[in-house]
């Protein structure tokens, strides 16, 4: 059985509800009932019936991310009433690439002056991701600046795995830079100087060096995926 967060993510995605208050109006319940369900990590059964009656949503899809999203459409019931060439292979919905989670997308902080504390991340909105990309420890950001272009263009979404806090030479990491905020750099080990080299993808940005102890202090995690349009 999926967790409350996973089911809640599918419900808000399908109903286009952005807040608990909006969802409470859709379900005709008090907002506190949603908070109670979240605390119990359990979705009440009558939610599924209301969502089916109002939107034709498939309870199995809501509960487990399996099967078609809708059982009832304006044309009738699916998939039984659908033409053969539109029939879906429901087994594929059990794959982690088919299951999804609605995650918060953050802006890259543009300033970092307190080197003893990390800045607060400002939410930009929500994004639906496959479970393989939204695994524990992942923070989602929208790219600011063009120093990593064309590999990571301005405006691209990228995932930072905060659990990958050890530096592997040649990989791309998110780290905090004084007066710059959160930045992306490809990091290399300079054995001759016992330091790290920080490089942008674009040749227009200069290479910098960083002592290992400062690198560990400023590191947020490794960039493990990107989503962008070309």
TIPA-773538 format. One line per field, with one value per residue: residue number from 1; x, y, z of N, C-alpha, C in turn; residue in three letters. Coordinates in nm, 3 decimals. Each point is the difference from the previous one (the first is absolute). Layout:
BEGIN
i: (NUM:...) .
nc1: (X:...) .
nc2: (Y:...) .
nc3: (Z:...) .
cac1: (X:...) .
cac2: (Y:...) .
cac3: (Z:...) .
cc1: (X:...) .
cc2: (Y:...) .
cc3: (Z:...) .
aa: (ala:...) .
//
This chain:
BEGIN
i: (1:2:3:4:5:6:7:8:9:10:11:12:13:14:15:16:17:18:19:20:21:22:23:24:25:26:27:28:29:30:31:32:33:34:35:36:37:38:39:40:41:42:43:44:45:46:47:48:49:50:51:52:53:54:55:56:57:58:59:60:61:62:63:64:65:66:67:68:69:70:71:72:73:74:75:76:77:78:79:80:81:82:83:84:85:86:87:88:89:90:91:92:93:94:95:96:97:98:99:100:101:102:103:104:105:106:107:108:109:110:111:112:113:114:115:116:117:118:119:120:121:122:123:124:125:126:127:128:129:130:131:132:133:134:135:136:137:138:139:140:141:142:143:144:145:146:147:148:149:150:151:152:153:154:155:156:157:158:159:160:161:162:163:164:165:166:167:168:169:170:171:172:173:174:175:176:177:178:179:180:181:182:183:184:185:186:187:188:189:190:191:192:193:194:195:196:197:198:199:200:201:202:203:204:205:206:207:208:209:210:211:212:213:214:215:216:217:218:219:220:221:222:223:224:225:226:227:228:229:230) .
nc1: (0.084:-0.035:0.094:-0.037:0.132:0.022:-0.098:0.040:0.122:-0.047:-0.060:0.102:0.076:-0.084:-0.009:0.131:-0.004:0.020:-0.110:0.019:-0.007:0.070:0.085:-0.001:0.002:0.096:0.057:-0.032:0.121:0.028:0.071:-0.049:-0.099:0.050:0.014:-0.121:-0.043:0.062:-0.049:-0.111:0.046:-0.127:-0.038:-0.100:-0.072:-0.073:0.129:0.032:-0.108:0.030:0.126:-0.050:-0.087:0.096:0.105:-0.060:0.067:0.098:-0.071:0.019:-0.025:-0.104:-0.036:0.022:-0.062:-0.093:0.002:-0.105:0.029:-0.071:-0.108:-0.037:-0.037:0.001:0.094:0.012:-0.002:0.117:0.081:-0.102:-0.045:0.131:0.030:0.018:0.016:-0.100:-0.020:0.013:0.129:-0.093:0.067:0.009:-0.122:0.040:0.057:0.118:0.026:-0.102:0.044:-0.069:0.070:-0.090:0.103:0.059:-0.012:0.131:0.010:0.102:0.035:-0.023:-0.012:0.125:-0.036:-0.093:0.132:-0.064:-0.080:-0.083:-0.016:-0.112:-0.060:-0.019:-0.119:0.011:-0.025:-0.082:0.059:-0.060:0.058:0.060:-0.040:0.050:-0.067:-0.110:0.107:0.006:0.009:-0.097:0.070:-0.112:0.085:-0.021:0.066:0.092:0.006:0.104:0.058:-0.112:-0.034:-0.030:0.085:-0.002:-0.105:0.000:-0.062:0.104:-0.069:0.051:0.041:0.006:0.086:-0.067:-0.031:0.023:0.053:0.041:0.117:-0.055:0.125:-0.035:-0.062:-0.130:0.030:-0.094:0.049:0.025:-0.015:0.095:-0.106:-0.003:-0.004:-0.101:0.109:0.012:0.082:0.079:0.019:0.126:0.067:0.062:0.059:0.048:-0.120:-0.037:-0.063:-0.121:-0.011:-0.058:-0.067:-0.029:-0.114:-0.046:0.078:-0.115:-0.004:0.068:0.110:-0.049:0.068:-0.007:0.033:0.049:0.051:0.028:0.049:0.045:0.042:0.036:0.032:-0.092:0.055:-0.014:0.016:-0.119:-0.078:-0.039:-0.090:0.004:-0.040:0.009) .
nc2: (-0.119:0.098:0.088:0.071:0.030:-0.129:-0.047:0.081:-0.037:-0.126:0.016:0.071:-0.095:-0.097:0.062:0.015:-0.063:0.126:0.006:-0.021:0.132:0.006:-0.093:0.069:0.105:-0.059:-0.039:0.130:0.028:-0.007:0.112:0.008:-0.047:0.088:0.094:-0.040:-0.006:0.117:0.039:-0.056:0.073:0.042:-0.039:0.075:-0.110:0.090:0.033:-0.130:-0.023:0.104:-0.039:-0.123:0.038:0.082:-0.084:-0.109:0.046:-0.075:-0.062:-0.101:0.091:0.047:-0.124:-0.054:0.094:-0.096:-0.041:0.019:0.126:-0.014:-0.028:0.127:0.010:0.108:-0.083:-0.012:-0.130:0.020:-0.096:-0.059:0.126:0.000:0.059:-0.109:0.090:0.038:-0.130:0.013:-0.020:-0.038:-0.107:0.085:0.016:-0.123:0.041:0.015:-0.029:-0.083:-0.043:0.093:0.109:0.078:0.068:0.062:0.101:0.012:0.128:0.022:-0.005:0.130:-0.021:-0.002:0.063:-0.075:-0.009:0.035:0.045:-0.095:0.064:0.065:-0.112:0.084:-0.049:-0.062:-0.124:-0.075:-0.118:-0.071:-0.091:-0.082:-0.108:-0.044:0.112:-0.039:-0.077:-0.061:0.121:-0.004:0.107:0.059:0.047:0.131:-0.028:0.067:0.082:0.036:-0.012:-0.077:0.103:-0.084:-0.056:0.108:0.020:0.131:-0.016:-0.082:-0.111:-0.005:-0.125:0.039:-0.101:0.042:-0.126:0.049:-0.005:-0.106:0.059:-0.027:-0.004:0.117:-0.017:0.025:0.105:0.005:0.123:0.048:0.117:0.060:0.072:-0.131:-0.058:-0.072:-0.070:-0.025:-0.099:-0.025:-0.096:0.044:-0.110:0.102:-0.115:0.078:0.063:-0.128:0.028:0.057:-0.040:0.120:-0.073:0.103:-0.032:0.123:0.018:0.065:-0.107:0.073:-0.074:-0.061:0.023:-0.113:0.037:-0.124:0.063:0.102:-0.086:-0.070:0.116:0.032:-0.126:0.005:-0.038:-0.118:0.062:-0.062:0.105:0.019:0.098:0.001:0.111:-0.047) .
nc3: (0.000:-0.081:0.029:0.106:0.011:-0.034:0.081:0.098:-0.037:-0.010:0.118:0.051:-0.055:0.035:0.118:-0.020:0.117:0.032:0.073:0.129:0.003:-0.113:0.049:0.114:-0.084:-0.070:0.114:0.015:0.047:0.131:-0.004:0.123:-0.078:-0.087:0.093:0.043:-0.127:-0.018:0.116:-0.043:-0.103:-0.003:-0.121:0.048:0.015:0.071:0.016:-0.006:0.077:0.078:-0.004:0.021:0.093:0.047:-0.002:0.049:0.108:-0.045:0.096:-0.087:-0.096:0.069:0.029:-0.121:-0.072:0.012:-0.127:-0.080:-0.026:-0.114:0.072:0.018:-0.124:-0.078:-0.049:0.130:0.030:0.060:-0.045:0.068:0.009:0.022:-0.116:-0.070:-0.099:0.084:0.001:0.133:0.006:0.085:-0.042:-0.103:0.052:0.017:-0.114:0.062:-0.128:0.028:0.118:0.063:0.027:0.058:-0.050:0.102:-0.082:0.021:0.037:-0.083:0.130:-0.015:0.131:0.046:0.110:0.058:0.007:0.110:-0.093:-0.039:-0.116:0.022:-0.043:-0.102:0.034:-0.117:0.040:-0.073:0.006:-0.096:0.079:-0.086:0.066:-0.116:-0.032:0.064:-0.008:0.120:0.054:-0.093:-0.037:-0.040:-0.092:-0.023:-0.111:0.069:-0.104:-0.075:0.119:0.009:-0.078:-0.100:0.089:0.079:-0.076:-0.014:0.116:-0.018:0.017:0.121:0.022:0.127:-0.002:0.107:-0.032:-0.120:0.122:-0.068:-0.022:-0.119:-0.030:-0.057:0.117:-0.023:0.074:0.094:0.006:0.121:-0.063:0.073:0.036:-0.024:0.118:-0.044:-0.028:-0.130:0.034:-0.103:0.089:-0.001:0.028:0.057:-0.032:-0.096:0.003:0.003:-0.114:-0.002:-0.128:-0.005:-0.092:-0.078:-0.061:0.024:-0.109:0.003:0.078:0.088:-0.002:0.106:0.112:0.068:0.123:0.020:0.108:-0.083:-0.086:0.101:0.046:-0.124:0.000:-0.097:-0.116:-0.057:-0.114:0.007:-0.028:-0.127:-0.004:-0.133:-0.060:-0.126) .
cac1: (-0.084:0.076:-0.010:-0.094:0.061:-0.010:-0.141:-0.037:0.060:-0.079:-0.130:0.015:0.034:-0.119:-0.105:0.061:-0.012:0.133:0.006:-0.093:-0.130:-0.067:-0.040:-0.110:-0.122:-0.034:-0.048:-0.108:0.040:0.078:0.143:0.061:-0.012:0.117:0.114:-0.014:0.036:0.146:0.061:-0.022:0.060:-0.106:-0.103:-0.133:-0.058:-0.102:0.064:0.008:-0.132:-0.033:0.083:-0.053:-0.129:0.016:0.096:0.021:0.136:0.013:0.051:0.126:0.106:0.023:0.062:0.127:0.059:-0.013:-0.119:-0.026:-0.036:-0.145:-0.087:-0.118:0.021:-0.124:-0.038:-0.040:0.096:0.126:0.038:-0.084:-0.075:0.090:0.040:0.109:0.131:0.025:0.010:0.130:0.054:-0.002:0.115:0.107:-0.022:0.066:0.142:0.035:0.002:-0.139:-0.047:0.057:-0.017:0.001:0.107:0.019:0.112:0.055:0.090:0.137:0.027:0.093:0.096:0.039:0.098:0.026:0.068:-0.025:-0.136:-0.045:-0.119:-0.130:-0.034:-0.131:-0.076:-0.050:-0.121:0.001:0.032:-0.027:0.119:0.002:0.058:0.144:0.064:-0.043:0.037:0.036:0.124:0.007:-0.057:-0.020:0.023:-0.003:0.133:0.019:0.127:0.036:0.138:0.008:-0.050:-0.134:-0.038:-0.116:-0.037:-0.074:-0.141:-0.015:-0.015:0.101:-0.013:0.121:-0.007:0.070:0.068:0.131:0.079:0.141:0.033:0.065:0.059:-0.064:-0.146:-0.057:-0.052:-0.059:0.066:-0.024:0.113:-0.024:-0.057:-0.060:-0.107:0.019:0.057:0.037:0.135:0.063:0.112:0.113:0.103:0.133:0.089:0.123:-0.022:-0.088:-0.120:-0.098:-0.022:-0.142:-0.011:-0.128:0.001:0.025:0.136:-0.006:0.009:0.134:0.018:0.040:0.047:-0.062:0.063:-0.090:-0.088:-0.106:-0.088:-0.093:-0.088:-0.091:-0.066:-0.138:-0.017:0.037:-0.107:-0.016:-0.082:-0.052:-0.115:0.003:-0.041:0.103) .
cac2: (0.119:0.125:0.087:0.112:0.102:-0.043:0.006:0.142:0.058:-0.039:0.069:0.141:0.007:-0.029:0.100:0.133:0.075:0.044:0.012:-0.085:0.066:-0.028:-0.141:-0.016:0.042:-0.105:-0.118:0.044:-0.033:0.105:-0.008:-0.074:-0.143:-0.035:-0.003:-0.122:-0.114:0.005:-0.044:-0.144:-0.060:-0.086:0.073:-0.058:-0.068:0.076:0.091:-0.066:-0.002:0.136:0.034:-0.076:0.057:0.134:0.007:-0.129:-0.047:-0.141:-0.016:-0.073:0.093:0.090:-0.072:-0.066:0.046:-0.108:0.004:0.131:0.104:0.016:-0.113:0.052:0.122:0.043:-0.101:-0.123:-0.056:-0.044:-0.017:-0.098:0.059:0.067:-0.081:-0.092:0.061:0.092:-0.075:0.012:-0.114:0.050:-0.050:0.100:0.101:-0.042:0.032:0.126:0.108:0.042:0.065:0.133:0.073:0.145:0.055:0.145:0.050:0.116:0.091:-0.001:0.124:0.085:0.064:-0.078:0.080:-0.062:-0.125:-0.097:-0.053:-0.009:0.084:-0.065:-0.018:0.056:-0.085:0.059:-0.070:-0.146:-0.074:-0.143:-0.074:-0.144:-0.033:-0.020:0.131:0.067:-0.087:0.074:0.076:0.084:0.134:0.043:0.142:0.053:0.055:0.144:0.032:-0.078:-0.049:-0.143:-0.024:-0.047:-0.123:0.034:0.134:0.083:-0.038:-0.145:-0.059:-0.101:-0.063:-0.010:-0.106:0.051:-0.110:-0.019:0.111:-0.024:0.056:-0.083:0.090:0.005:0.006:0.133:0.016:0.127:0.046:0.139:0.088:0.131:0.108:-0.054:-0.092:-0.138:-0.006:-0.132:-0.007:-0.131:0.006:-0.088:-0.001:0.043:-0.067:0.076:0.108:-0.051:0.085:-0.034:0.095:0.018:0.045:0.011:-0.058:0.108:0.055:0.142:0.013:-0.041:-0.113:0.038:-0.109:-0.003:-0.094:-0.113:0.020:0.093:-0.070:-0.084:0.089:0.070:-0.093:-0.041:-0.135:-0.020:0.011:-0.136:0.000:0.128:0.003:0.127:0.004:0.047) .
cac3: (0.000:-0.006:0.115:-0.016:-0.086:-0.139:-0.041:-0.001:-0.120:-0.117:0.008:-0.036:-0.142:-0.082:0.024:-0.017:0.125:0.043:0.145:0.076:0.001:-0.128:-0.002:0.095:-0.068:-0.097:0.072:0.089:0.136:0.064:-0.026:0.111:-0.028:-0.082:0.093:0.082:-0.085:-0.018:0.127:0.013:-0.120:-0.055:-0.076:0.024:-0.115:-0.071:-0.094:-0.130:-0.060:-0.044:-0.116:-0.113:-0.040:-0.057:-0.109:-0.066:0.030:0.035:0.136:-0.001:-0.040:0.112:0.111:-0.029:-0.125:-0.097:-0.082:-0.061:0.096:0.001:-0.033:-0.069:-0.078:-0.066:-0.100:0.067:0.094:-0.059:-0.140:-0.068:-0.109:-0.093:-0.115:0.029:-0.021:0.110:0.126:0.064:0.074:0.137:0.075:-0.002:0.103:0.123:-0.008:0.066:-0.099:-0.023:0.122:0.011:0.126:-0.019:0.083:-0.001:-0.080:0.068:-0.069:0.049:0.072:-0.074:0.090:0.118:0.073:0.130:-0.031:0.106:-0.016:-0.138:-0.020:-0.021:-0.140:-0.031:-0.094:-0.124:-0.040:0.011:-0.121:0.012:-0.042:0.025:0.130:-0.014:0.008:0.124:0.112:0.121:-0.003:-0.120:-0.002:-0.139:-0.020:-0.135:-0.026:-0.012:-0.061:-0.118:0.008:-0.029:-0.136:-0.040:0.068:0.083:-0.045:0.095:0.007:0.010:0.132:0.030:0.130:0.080:0.100:0.118:0.069:-0.065:0.052:-0.027:-0.130:-0.101:-0.099:-0.131:0.011:0.020:0.136:0.044:0.121:0.033:-0.024:0.062:-0.083:-0.122:0.033:-0.045:-0.135:-0.051:-0.055:-0.014:0.094:-0.026:0.103:-0.041:0.093:0.020:0.095:0.107:-0.002:-0.101:-0.108:-0.028:-0.138:-0.068:-0.134:-0.094:0.012:0.036:0.145:0.043:0.091:0.135:0.084:0.131:0.091:0.029:0.116:-0.039:-0.094:0.078:0.075:-0.089:-0.092:0.024:-0.052:-0.140:-0.101:-0.052:-0.121:-0.045:-0.091:-0.070:-0.139:-0.091) .
cc1: (0.088:-0.019:-0.102:0.056:-0.013:-0.142:-0.045:0.057:-0.079:-0.135:0.012:0.037:-0.125:-0.108:0.049:-0.021:0.140:0.015:-0.097:-0.139:-0.078:-0.047:-0.116:-0.132:-0.045:-0.063:-0.116:0.027:0.072:0.148:0.071:-0.008:0.118:0.123:-0.004:0.042:0.151:0.070:-0.014:0.067:-0.098:-0.106:-0.136:-0.061:-0.101:0.061:0.001:-0.135:-0.039:0.079:-0.042:-0.130:0.016:0.086:0.018:0.136:-0.002:0.058:0.133:0.116:0.033:0.077:0.142:0.070:-0.010:-0.132:-0.019:-0.040:-0.152:-0.069:-0.121:0.036:-0.133:-0.049:-0.046:0.107:0.121:0.070:-0.095:-0.071:0.089:0.028:0.123:0.136:0.034:0.018:0.141:0.042:0.016:0.118:0.110:-0.017:0.062:0.148:0.027:0.008:-0.141:-0.059:0.068:-0.026:0.006:0.097:0.001:0.124:0.048:0.082:0.139:0.025:0.107:0.103:0.025:0.111:0.035:0.060:-0.020:-0.139:-0.038:-0.128:-0.126:-0.026:-0.142:-0.073:-0.045:-0.133:0.015:0.035:-0.023:0.117:-0.019:0.070:0.151:0.076:-0.031:0.033:0.043:0.135:0.012:-0.067:-0.004:0.015:-0.022:0.129:-0.004:0.138:0.034:0.137:0.014:-0.056:0.115:-0.047:-0.124:-0.035:-0.072:-0.148:-0.022:-0.027:0.111:-0.018:0.135:-0.022:0.084:0.070:0.137:0.089:0.150:0.031:0.075:0.048:-0.072:-0.151:-0.045:-0.067:-0.066:0.067:-0.024:0.128:-0.031:-0.045:-0.059:-0.119:0.031:0.047:0.026:0.140:0.039:0.130:0.104:0.099:0.134:0.098:0.125:-0.017:-0.087:-0.124:-0.094:-0.008:-0.149:-0.013:-0.146:0.010:0.031:0.140:0.002:0.016:0.134:-0.002:0.045:0.048:-0.064:0.070:-0.098:-0.093:-0.113:-0.097:-0.101:-0.100:-0.109:-0.083:-0.145:-0.023:0.038:-0.122:-0.011:-0.092:-0.042:-0.121:-0.001:-0.048:0.115:-0.064) .
cc2: (0.124:0.080:0.111:0.102:-0.037:0.012:0.145:0.068:-0.035:0.071:0.144:0.017:-0.016:0.107:0.143:0.088:0.035:0.007:-0.098:0.061:-0.029:-0.145:-0.024:0.040:-0.106:-0.120:0.031:-0.046:0.120:-0.017:-0.080:-0.150:-0.048:-0.007:-0.125:-0.123:-0.006:-0.050:-0.151:-0.077:-0.098:0.087:-0.067:-0.057:0.084:0.104:-0.062:0.001:0.138:0.038:-0.078:0.064:0.135:0.001:-0.130:-0.060:-0.145:-0.013:-0.075:0.088:0.096:-0.069:-0.045:0.050:-0.103:0.012:0.138:0.102:0.012:-0.132:0.046:0.129:0.041:-0.103:-0.130:-0.047:-0.052:-0.093:-0.092:0.058:0.066:-0.089:-0.082:0.066:0.103:-0.072:0.007:-0.131:0.043:-0.050:0.104:0.105:-0.038:0.033:0.136:0.116:0.050:0.066:0.135:0.058:0.148:0.061:0.152:0.035:0.131:0.088:-0.014:0.132:0.081:0.068:-0.090:0.076:-0.059:-0.138:-0.106:-0.062:-0.001:0.081:-0.084:-0.009:0.049:-0.088:0.079:-0.060:-0.149:-0.062:-0.148:-0.077:-0.150:-0.029:-0.019:0.132:0.071:-0.082:0.084:0.069:0.094:0.136:0.047:0.151:0.037:0.078:0.151:0.025:-0.095:-0.062:-0.148:-0.035:-0.046:-0.126:0.020:0.144:0.077:-0.036:-0.150:-0.042:-0.102:-0.051:-0.013:-0.109:0.043:-0.110:-0.027:0.118:-0.027:0.042:-0.102:0.090:-0.012:0.009:0.145:0.005:0.136:0.038:0.148:0.080:0.136:0.103:-0.049:-0.090:-0.141:0.000:-0.146:0.009:-0.146:0.005:-0.106:0.010:0.041:-0.056:0.079:0.107:-0.043:0.088:-0.051:0.112:0.003:0.061:0.008:-0.071:0.106:0.055:0.147:0.023:-0.054:-0.122:0.052:-0.123:0.012:-0.105:-0.111:0.023:0.098:-0.064:-0.085:0.086:0.059:-0.093:-0.028:-0.143:-0.005:0.013:-0.136:-0.007:0.143:-0.023:0.135:-0.014:0.055:0.085) .
cc3: (0.000:0.127:-0.027:-0.097:-0.147:-0.051:-0.011:-0.125:-0.125:0.000:-0.044:-0.146:-0.086:0.014:-0.020:0.123:0.049:0.151:0.065:0.002:-0.129:-0.005:0.095:-0.064:-0.101:0.070:0.093:0.144:0.060:-0.033:0.108:-0.023:-0.085:0.088:0.086:-0.080:-0.022:0.125:0.018:-0.114:-0.065:-0.068:0.025:-0.128:-0.076:-0.094:-0.140:-0.071:-0.052:-0.126:-0.123:-0.050:-0.070:-0.126:-0.077:0.028:0.049:0.141:0.005:-0.041:0.114:0.112:-0.030:-0.126:-0.110:-0.076:-0.060:0.106:0.013:-0.033:-0.079:-0.071:-0.060:-0.101:0.064:0.095:-0.074:0.098:-0.076:-0.122:-0.105:-0.120:0.031:-0.013:0.108:0.133:0.054:0.064:0.145:0.081:0.008:0.109:0.133:0.001:0.063:-0.098:-0.029:0.124:0.015:0.138:-0.032:0.100:-0.009:-0.081:0.062:-0.095:0.060:0.074:-0.072:0.089:0.120:0.070:0.136:-0.023:0.107:-0.011:-0.147:-0.017:-0.013:-0.150:-0.023:-0.100:-0.122:-0.042:0.021:-0.135:0.027:-0.060:0.018:0.132:-0.009:0.007:0.131:0.123:0.122:-0.015:-0.118:0.026:-0.146:-0.009:-0.147:-0.023:-0.017:-0.059:-0.115:0.006:-0.033:-0.138:-0.090:0.074:0.086:-0.032:0.109:-0.007:0.008:0.143:0.021:0.142:0.068:0.105:0.119:0.078:-0.061:0.038:-0.006:-0.142:-0.085:-0.113:-0.135:0.003:0.026:0.137:0.017:0.130:0.017:-0.019:0.062:-0.103:-0.132:0.029:-0.044:-0.145:-0.037:-0.059:-0.018:0.081:-0.035:0.116:-0.061:0.102:0.029:0.107:0.118:0.014:-0.107:-0.103:-0.032:-0.138:-0.044:-0.134:-0.105:0.021:0.040:0.150:0.048:0.092:0.136:0.075:0.138:0.085:0.036:0.118:-0.031:-0.097:0.075:0.076:-0.090:-0.089:0.041:-0.046:-0.147:-0.091:-0.069:-0.120:-0.035:-0.089:-0.067:-0.143:-0.084:-0.110) .
aa: (unk:unk:unk:unk:unk:unk:unk:unk:unk:unk:unk:unk:unk:unk:unk:unk:unk:unk:unk:unk:unk:unk:unk:unk:unk:unk:unk:unk:unk:unk:unk:unk:unk:unk:unk:unk:unk:unk:unk:unk:unk:unk:unk:unk:unk:unk:unk:unk:unk:unk:unk:unk:unk:unk:unk:unk:unk:unk:unk:unk:unk:unk:unk:unk:unk:unk:unk:unk:unk:unk:unk:unk:unk:unk:unk:unk:unk:unk:unk:unk:unk:unk:unk:unk:unk:unk:unk:unk:unk:unk:unk:unk:unk:unk:unk:unk:unk:unk:unk:unk:unk:unk:unk:unk:unk:unk:unk:unk:unk:unk:unk:unk:unk:unk:unk:unk:unk:unk:unk:unk:unk:unk:unk:unk:unk:unk:unk:unk:unk:unk:unk:unk:unk:unk:unk:unk:unk:unk:unk:unk:unk:unk:unk:unk:unk:unk:unk:unk:unk:unk:unk:unk:unk:unk:unk:unk:unk:unk:unk:unk:unk:unk:unk:unk:unk:unk:unk:unk:unk:unk:unk:unk:unk:unk:unk:unk:unk:unk:unk:unk:unk:unk:unk:unk:unk:unk:unk:unk:unk:unk:unk:unk:unk:unk:unk:unk:unk:unk:unk:unk:unk:unk:unk:unk:unk:unk:unk:unk:unk:unk:unk:unk:unk:unk:unk:unk:unk:unk:unk:unk:unk:unk:unk:unk:unk:unk:unk:unk:unk:unk) .
//
